[in-house]
Amino acid sequence: MLKGKLPENVQGLEITLRHEDISGPFYHYSHGLKKHDGNCQRIAHGHRSPVELLVNGKRDLELEQEWAERWKDIYLGSQEDECELADLNLSPAANSLTEMTHHAFRYTAPQGEFELAIARSDVEMIDTDTTVELLAQYIAEEVSFSIEPDSTLEVVAYEGVGKGAMASSKGQA
């Protein structure tokens, strides 16, 4: 497939694909970031990454598993990018979709125009952009209502290899 497309000094190419070894709970979500400079601006690219939640300095595997289940094969939609299905350039097969069953998202980014129609059951709406920094803060705020008042919470949200963010909050339950 690549023969004739490689430089003369390249004798061959070998590629090995493998799952990242994640020992604990992980989330698996897709999203799009229109303000990103790289390929993250593509509307439905995904991440499979570990998430760590520490309550009073100790990892809480039960909370981590809850978030792994909550964000298992989910699209994280930004309210700013939501539109009406009628605003999308739908295929004839998709013209039967309804607002009751599907979300619609649309934005323009440096790489072009992006549109997505997706089942509501596969979406969690977020009121901010879906950067890993803002997602870590979102998780911290959501979890703060389920832990004891004045407990400390630290969230370590990873996104791919060598990327991630931390956020913290106090319990508000």
Secondary structure by P-SEA (a helix, b strand, c coil): cccccccccccbbbbbbbccccccbbbbbbbbbccccccccccbbbbbbbbbbbccccccaaaaaaaaaaaccccccccccccccccccccccccccccccbbbbbbcccccbbbbbbbcccbbbbcccccaaaaaaaaaaaacccccccbbbbbbbbccccccbbbbbcccc
